[in-house]
Amino acid sequence: MPTHALVMKVAEEVGEVVEAYLGMTGGNPRKGVHKTASDVLDELADVILSAAVPMVELAGGPEQAAQHMARRLGVVSAREVAGVAASGWHGSFIAPHVLLRREDGAVLMLRRHNTGYRDGWLCPPAGRIEPGEDVLAAAIREAGEETGVTLHRDDAEFCHVLHRTAASLPGPCHAVSDYWFTFRRWVGEPRAAEPDKASEALWIDPAAPPADVIPHCVQALAAIGRGRPSASTGGRRIPERGAAARRPSRPLPMTADTPRPLVIRRDGHPRMRHRTNFPPVRPPAPPGPPLDIAVRVVTSPAESAQQCVPQRDAVQEAQPAQLVVGEGGHRQRRPQQ
């Protein structure tokens, strides 16, 4: 039977499960209760069996399908553990990683085998935290179980933390925080102490890792080589100290309390101009010498013609001036004699 027909068969079996459940609960008033819980279980088993056939074909064989199923069970189980807490907080998993570093700078890697995740790839000793452990205690325990060496807390050197985010990672946040520790001293000969999980142990140059090192481990090794204490695989780089302070500042938005310049229009009425690019404030000019003004009203046209001066004549500084008002309200100003 073609693969697409096998997949469609699964949908058919799911429909029969729904029908059996409605018959058990009496969801169809016309038929009433005519199924039992055993009938529903039988239909659910048929769904599992129907899904297993195309799964084996798509995976490439029974063993590959079993490994995929084991990996999927691990992901689903982790999601159950990482459910939302009563307080509403979400969190990411913490995975300790250990670098055993020799005097020549080489670090130990293990080739994963039969784990359901990245089998055949290289990675350092790593694992997860068990109840009652802190991250360093978990790192020491995992390294001892996977490499057969004994480590001490006083020899630990924290070197890096890598925050990984991906849709395939467990938990509601789909995130894992990898804590990396370096040890330069240990007791025992490092080896692949768990043959069912690692096929070999080998030393590599962290500055030039082979192509089969897990990608996020390559990123962490590069960051450790540059002395960076933190990194992220979520697409954004974690800023270094003081980087935020070096960002260019943006102009503050105007508010109701922001002063606005007063602009006089040609008709003499003032209005407020709403601007954000105000010119720089200049200090006021120092006051000049006092100017004495005398006002005299002129009612005769002849007198106005004799005593008024043109407007373009400037008033001499520091001299008394005379303001003459002629007929029609015209004003002229001239220095007093």
Salt bridges, closest charged atoms under 4 A:
GLU12 OE1 - LYS9 NZ 3.72
GLU13 OE2 - LYS9 NZ 3.38
ASP104 OD2 - ARG102 NH2 2.81
GLU130 OE2 - ARG141 NH1 3.44
GLU133 OE2 - ARG141 NE 2.56
ASP134 OD2 - ARG153 NH2 3.22
GLU142 OE2 - ARG141 NH1 3.24
GLU145 OE2 - ARG141 NH1 3.42
ASP155 OD1 - ARG185 NH2 2.55
GLU157 OE2 - ARG184 NE 3.15
ASP178 OD2 - ARG164 NE 2.56
ASP178 OD2 - HIS216 NE2 3.82
GLU200 OE2 - ARG111 NE 2.54
ASP212 OD2 - ARG111 NH1 2.81
GLU240 OE2 - ARG237 NH2 3.02
ASP267 OD2 - ARG265 NH2 3.54
GLU303 OE2 - ARG296 NH1 2.94
